[in-house]
Amino acid sequence: MPIVSFSGLLLVSYLIGSIPTGLLIVRLAAGKDIRQVESGRTGGTNAMRAAGFWAGLATALLDMLKAAVTVWLARWLVPGQVWLQVLAPVAAVIGHNYSIFLAERTPEGKLRLRGGAGGAPTAGGALGLWPPSILFIIPVGALMLFGVGYASVATMSAPVVAALVFAYRAWTGAAPWEYVFYGVITEILLLIALRPNIQRLMNGTERLVGWRAKRARKLETRQHDG
């Protein structure tokens, strides 16, 4: 495959991933700029904080679709190029995390590309590579989100589960080993994007969600009242 065509498809994948679905949905649903809400990220978790559950769900689903589409596009345009199927959704995750459409100047005059953390498009890329993988990724992510109580941990679990699923399939001969690298590469990307969250996890100051958040609020109320 010519390097120009290879690079061109990766560029298209990056641009697809760069579409700021969370920004668009929150603006339509609540008239807010998601970049001014809480973490400032454009993913489903922050969209839910900004405009409610359905806005968050719609954002997450569309972010998944962005990456899945790049896999399908790679298979359609260049059949048999396994590495391109792996790298296309990786490019979409990079676009989601560092969107060219959300470029801005910092107070120091530096160029910054904003976006999400990459959890939903990572799951979407795995969906594109092997659709049943989502049946493993979503339950584990939900357990981490509502059981453990940290959205960042749920996000980081997606590529780990994908890598394990693809490793098992590769071991049985059902899928190419290259798919395993998809999980490894996207995990690295997510760890980079979630550095502030990881620091807060280490400090014990990361935001809780689900039943743990409710329990923490009740304990805080009791301590305040008592």
Buried (B, 14 or more C-beta within 10 A) or exposed (E): EEEEEBEEBBEBBBBBBBBBBBBBBBBEBBEBEBBEBEBEBBBBBBBBBBBEEEBBBBBBEBBBBBBBBBBBBBBEBBEEBBEBBBBBBBBBBBBBBBBEBBEEEEEEEEEEBBBBBBBBBBBBBBBBBBEEBBEBBBEBBEEBBBBBBBBBBBBBBBBBBBBBBBBEBBEEEEBBEBBBBBBBBBBEBBBEBBEEBBEBBEEEEBBBBBEBBEEEEEEEEEEEEE
